[in-house]
Structures are given as structure tokens and as C-alpha cells.
């Protein structure tokens, strides 16, 4: 995938195209600061998952407009499976989901962050993911999508859940960060995860042409 992005970036020198798919048209892309959106499914605003997300954002800061969304601050009701959104491109439920979907559409990079609960993502993040069902028809196609997952052990199912979600939304998937921790602050002992968070930030910069190849 990285080689594909590099080719896109090289072509942009001659065609004026945007090497970061899913973002704004070339003339706007060159002038604006792109946006990275972190969606946090954790109930803790200062936990291990958020710590890793902030490490990624430290790398992106200055070249990206970064925003963290804590789902616990929003009212997101469970999907009713009524398919109203199929024809109307918005949900029949009256809550905060419409404003969250707008944030997704405005972002160039989307990072889903969640601890692993009972082997999967948190119920908050799962509910959010289900409610974006109508966006699977290409509204987020080509945007960079990645993840941060933290757990004590056996967190692969949560990763698979997010990767399948990103595929259904037709996003350009970038390998994310896995952290192993349980209690608050234990992520500081996972040196590999800390390094991977910085690596993810640098990779996003490269893929979006924000640094030299």
C-alpha cells in the first residue's frame, strides 16, 4: 500500500492530483491543513488507549488539524435496523449521530481507538460503527482509516472487527497500533506500542505527502 501512495504522490507532481485519497480537491489540499479525527470508544479520557492516540497526534500536530471525539460525551442510540437511512441518507433516530457523521465526512484521516472488552471493541464504539451503515456506499471512500486497540491479551478479534468495518466503508486501511495494558498507565511499559504510535503518525504524514519520501 505504501508503494501505491508513493506512486500517487509522484504522479501528483505532473498531474496536480492529491496523493492522500478521499481528501479535498488538489487546489484546496495544497493550501489547507488536513484533518485527523480520533474516535475514542473508551469510557476513560485519560486511559491507555487515549495515551497512544495522543502520541500519534503529537507527530501529526502542526501539519494536521487534530480532533479527539470521546463517544461517552455523545448520545448515540443503538441501530434499529429500520433501513430509513438507506433512502434518506440520515438516521430516523434523533441523537448526536448526525453531527458525528459530518465529522467523519470532513476528516482526511480517521483513527478508531478502543480498549478490548470481552474480546471485541467497546459497546460505545460498536454502536457508533453500526450507526454509520449508510456511509458504506462510498461517502468515506479513500479516506485513510486506522486504529488503536489496547488490551491485556488476545485482542485480535477487536482488530479484525475494526479492519472489517474500514473495508466496508471502502477506506484506505493503514496498519494500526496494538498495545498491551490493563490498569491505567501500564501502557508506558509497552515500549513497542509507544514506538508504533509514533511510526503510525509518521506513516500518515508520508502517505499524505506531508513529509519527504
Secondary structure, DSSP 8 states (H G I E B T S, - for coil): -HHHHHHHHHHHHHH---SSTTS--HHHHHHS-EEEEEEE--S-TTSHHHHHHHHHHHHHBTTEEEEEEEGGGS---------HHHHHSS-SS-SSHHHHHHHHHH-SEEEEEEE-BTTB--HHHHHHHHHTGGGGGTTTTT-EEEEEEEESS--HHHHHHHHHHHHHTT-EE---EEEE--STTGGGG-HHHHHHHHHHHHHHHHHTTSS--
